[in-house]
Amino acid sequence: MTQATFRELEEESIKKTNKTVGLNDVREMTEGIAADAADEAGVEATPVGLVGDPADEIVSYASEHNASYTVVGGRRRSAVGKALFGSVTQSVLLDAEIPVVTVMHES
């Protein structure tokens, strides 16, 4: 979950309940999203909830847990799209100290 999405959840919670969303609650939400994605893909995985810059969080988590490799999904984008919006997959490929397997999304 990106920080921007977290902020949106936080603002919505404050408007509705006058309370902030706890970070652990957000992590549980993102873990649920990850579990649903793994189930939908039909793969065995250990879902985790991370909050922050996606590429940084993925690389840090893999390093902290001594992962043998990291698997990330990707999609084909134009050169302009990459330049304007960046790429989590590209950042993980460049920043990871372990092998990265990229699985491209079928269009």
N, C-alpha and C positions, 0 to 999 in steps of 0.2 A: 504494500500500500504506500503510495507516495505521500509526502508531507502535505501536499495540496489537498489530497483526498481526506487525510486526517483532519486538516483544518476545517474542511467543509463539514465533516461529521461533528466536530467540536462545536462549531457555530450553530448547527442544527440542534444539538443537544442542549446548548445554553438557551436557545430561543424556546424550546419546548419544556425543559425541566428546570432551567436555571442552575444546572449542574454541568460540570465538564465530563467528558468521556474519559474514563481511566485508560491509561496506556495498556494495561493488561486486557481490558475489554476489547480494545482495538486489535491487539495481537490475536485474541481469540477469534475475532471476526475474520481477520486475514488468514488465519489457519483454516477456518471453515471454507473460505474461498479456495484455498490451495487444495484442500481435501476434495472438494467438489470437482475441481479441474482434473485431479488425478483419477477420480472415479469415472468422469466423463471420457477421459482418454484411455481408460482401461489399463492403467499402469499401477504398479506397486510403488508407493512412495511414502516418505515420512513428511507430512505437511508441517510447516512452521509458519508462524506469523511474524513478519518483520515490518518495521516502520522506518521510513527514511528514503534516501536515494536508492532506487532499486539495484543498480549495478554495484554500488558500494556495499550495500547490505548483503548481496549474494556473495561477493568476493570475500567479505569479512567472515560471514557465516561459514563458508567452505574452509577458510583458513583456520578459524577457531576450532572446527570439528575435524581437522585433519582429513578432509575429503580426498579421495583418490583422484576424482575428477568432478567436473560440474557439467550438467546438461542444461542448456537453455534453448528456448524456442525462438524462432526468428520469422521474419516475413520479408519478402522482396520489396524494396522501396527504391524510388528513383534517387539519383545522386543529390538532387535538390532537396528531396524529403529528408535524406540523411543529414545534410548540412543544416537545415532549418530546425529539425527536431531532435537530432542526436539519435543514438541507438543504445538501448540497454545491452543488447546482445553484443554489439561492437565494443562497448566499454568493458564488459566482462571478458571478452576475448583478449583485449589489450592489457587489462589489469590483473588478471588471474595468474597466480604462480603455479597453477596445476593445469593439466589438460582440460580443455573445454570442448564438449561435443555440442554442435549446433544442429537442431532439428528444424528444418524449414517448414512453415505452414503452407499447406496446399491451398492455392487460390481457387 
